[in-house]
Amino acid sequence: MSRQTLWNILKVLVSLGLIAYLLIFQVDLRELAVTFRTVRWPYVIAAALVMIFGTALRGLRWQVLLEALDMHVPLSTLIHLYFVGAFFNMFLPSGFGGDAVKMAKLTQETGQAPESIGTTLVERATGLWVLFLMALIALPFSRGLLPPAWIPPILALTLGGVVGGFLVMGTPLLPWLGGKIHLPGQDKLERFYRSVAQLGYPALLKACGVSLIFDALLILFTWLLAESVDVHQPLGVYLLFTPIISFSLALPISIGGLGVREQTFVTLFAAVGVSAAAATAMSLLNYVITYLVVGLIGGLFFMFEGLVADNRPQTTDDG
């Protein structure tokens, strides 16, 4: 059995274990059932539309980075690839499985593998960095919304995300460290830095500008899910919690973030008095929209792509 197979089995066990712990020890299942019966579906539909639009917007962010490398890929193609990637995220044993598909398909489209891989990784990184920056700016104005004990860890996480992201993307820290000590995955980290350096600051700033719009939509998405289960919190709560939720989903320790997402929602929203049942309902609705709704749209795109390929005129060597 390969190391990758063992790692994937471990991810399945982590997801199943966290979900089992949640349902057995943390959530009142009757209260959870009542919460789902009383969901306000107009808010869920609005949240789904926001996420669909946000997914398309990420295609624009990707295009900004590709244009900086003189790779002119139509926006419609990149949006198509983003939705197809979401489709593969539904069943590949990794939250980044869809990214691998996007990289492969963009490489087929352009013939430029390093650039296709690099821009895919940087595109994700800029979004998370801007989220952390927004949370760090919001923290001084929102600290009164949380118990005092929560302020230091949130400050450490957001500040670490902002400073760490800047050091990785904006300075030659990784190659310098590689010359001093061999970091885990050093080769991959240095390839990531080279991709960033090749793009240049103007392209990164443009990508961050698009990220600002997308991240505002992501915060709106979380607020709509909360309102759908009758959870009412100030905007500052969502500004602080959304980056942490996104960061937890980026950790490659579960299948599509399942289990980790639910535990993060329950832990964070418990700090502002939200019941475990309501927080769990929010996290499951998040999963359904992010993976199933957006993924099914990607599945339709992928099916249409196959039909178009099948219907293309066949050519022969003799003309």
N, C-alpha and C positions, 0 to 999 in steps of 0.2 A: 504494500500500500504506500503510495507516494506521500510526501510531506504535505502537498497541497490538499490531497484528499483528507488526510488527518485533520488539517486546519479547518476544512469545510465542515467536517463532522463536529469539531469542537464548537464552531459557530452555531450549528443547529442545536447543540446541547445548551449553549448559553442562552439562545432565544427561548427554547422550551423551558429551561430552568427559571428564567426571569418571569415568563408568563405564568408558569405554574405557581411560583411564589406570590406573584401579584394576586392571582385569583383565589388562592387558598388562604393567604394570611393578611392581605392588605385591603381587598375590596369586598364590600357587601354585594353579593351577586344579585340579590333582590333589588337593591337600590340601583345597581347598574342597569338592570332590566327596565326599571321605571324611568331612568334617565333616557334610555334609548326610545322608550315609548312616547316620551314627551319632547323629543328633539324638534326644534323649529327648523323645518326643512328649507324654507327660503334662504336662511343664513348659510346652510350647507351648500345649496346650489350656487349662491354668490361666491362662497369660498372656492368651489370647484372652478368657476369661471375665472376667478383671480389667479388660481394656480395654472390653469391652461394658458392664460395670457402671459403669465410670468415665465412659463416654460418657453414660449415663443420668444420672449424678450431675451432669454439667455442665448438664443441663437444669434441675436444682434451683438451681444457682448463677445461672443466667439468670433464673429465676423470682424469686429474692431481689431482683435489681436492678429487675425490672419492677414488683414489688409496691411498691417505694419510690416509683415514679411513678404509683401508683394504677392500674396496668394489671394486671387480674386474668385471667391466661391460665392455663388448666389445665396442671398439670405434665405430664400425658400428651401434650398438644399440643406442649409445648416439647421433650420427649424425642423425639417423632416428628420434629420439625423438625431436631433435632440429627443423627439418623440419616440423614434425607433429605439434609442438607448433606454428610454423609460420603459418601453415594452420588455426589453430583455432584463431590466432590473427586477421585473416581477418574478422571475424564476431562476436567475443565475445566483449562485451562492455567494454573493458579495454585493455590497452597496455600490461598488464601482464596476460591476459587471457590464452595465450599460455603457460606461465610459470606454471600456475596452472595445466594445462594438463600434462606438462612434469613432474611435481612433482608427480602427481597421477600415471602416467604410470611407472615412475622409482620406486615408492613405490611398485607397483604391481610386478615389476621385481625383487626387492631386499628384500622386506618385511621390509625395514627400513625407516619409514616415516620421523623421525626427520632429519636424515642424508640427505635424498633425498631433503627435503625442504631447509635445510641449505646450501648445496652445490649449489643449483640452485640460491639462493640469493647472495651468496658470489661470484659465477662465474660472475654474472652481475656486482657486485660492483667493482671487480678488474679491469674489462675493463674500467669502467667510471673513476676510480681513475687514471689509467695509462694515459688516455686521458688528464685529467686535469694536470698531471705532465708534459706531453709533451708540453702542451700549456704554462705552467708556465716557462719552460726552454726556449721556443721559444720567449716569450714575449720581453725580452730585445733586441733581434736581429730583431724583427719584428715591434717594436712600431712605426717606421717611416712610416709604411704602412697605419696607421689608423689616423683619426683626434685625436688631443690631448685629447679631452673630452672623448674619448672612452677608454683610457688607464686605468684610475682608476676603472671603473666598471668591466672591463675584468680582471684586476689584482685582485680585490676583489673576483670575482667569482672563478677564477682558484686557487688562494691561499686558499680560503675557501674550495674548493673541495679537494685539496691536504691535507690540515691540518685536515679538518673535517673527511675525509676518513681514515686518519691515526689514529686519536683519536678513531674513532668508531671501526676500525678493529684491531688496534695494541695495544690498551690500555684498561684497565677495566673501562673506563669512564662511560659507560652506567649503569653497576651495581652500581657504586658509586653514580651517580646522582639519580638513583632509590631509594637509601637509604635516600637521602636528600629531593627530591621533586618527585612527581609522574608525569612523562612526558606523553604526549599523546601516546598511543600505547606502553607503557613501557614494557609490557610483551613480545610483538613481538620483540622489539628492543633488549631486553636481550637475547631472544632465538637466534637472529642473532649473537650477540656477542659470545654466548657459542659455536655456530657453528664455528666461526672463531677461537676461542681459541682451540677448539678440533683439528682443522686442523694443526696448527703449522706454524711457519714462513717459513720453507723450502718449504712446499707445496704452500703457498701464493706467495713466490718469483717465483716459477716455473710457477704458474698461471699468474703472472704479466709478465713473459717472453713471454708466449704465447699471452697475451693481447697486448704486444708491437707490435708483428707481425700483429695481427688482427686490431689494431688501425691504423697502417700504411696503411693497406688495406682500412680501412674506410676513411682515408684522401684521398687516391688515388681514391676511389669511388666518393667522393664529387668533386674532381678535374675533373674526367671524365664527370660527369654530367654538370659541368660548361662549359667545352670545347664543349660539345654536343650542347649547345645553344650559342656558340660563346662568352663566357665570359672567359677572360684571366686575371688571377690574380697570383701574386707570391705565392710560396709555403707557406710562412709565414701566409698568410691570411687563408688558409685552416687549418693550424696547430692551429690557434687561434679560428676559427669559428666552427670547427667540434665538439669539446667538448661541446660548448654551445648548438649546435643543438641537440646533444645526450642527454644532460641534460634536455633540454626542452621536449623531447619526453618521458623522464622517469617520468615527472610530470603526475599524474593520474587525469587530469582535462578535458580530451577530449576523443573521440573515436579513438583509434589508433594514437593519436597525430595529427589527421586531424584538420586543422585550426591553431593549435599551431605551427606545422611544417612550414606552409606557412608564418605565421606572423614572425617567427624567421628568416627564409631565407630572407624575404623582408627587415626586419629591419637591419639585420647584413650587407647584401651586399649593401644596400643603402649607408652605411658608406664608401664604396670604389667605389662609383659611378656606381653601377650596377642598371639597371632599374628594376622597380617592376615586369614588365612582364617577364623579363629573370629570376629573382629570383623565381617568382612563378612557372615558367616552370621547373626550377631545383627541386623545392620542390615536385611538382606533379610527376615528373619522379622518384624522390626518393621514393615516396609513392608507385608508380606502381611496382617498382622493389622489394622494401623491403617487401611489403605486398602481392602483387598479384603474381609476378613471383615466388618468393621464397615460398609463400604460396601455389601456385598451385602445385609446386613440392612436398611440404609436403602433399597436398591432394592426389596426386598419391601414395605416400608412405603409407598414411593412408588407401587408398582403397586397396592397395596390401596387407597390414597387415590384413584387413578384409577378403580378399579372401583366404589368407593362413590359417586363423583361421577356415573359413568355410570348407576348404578342408582337415582339419586334421581328422584322423581316430577317429570315435566316440567309446568310451569305455562304457561298461555296468557293472553293479555291479556283474553280474554273470559270467563275464569274456568272 
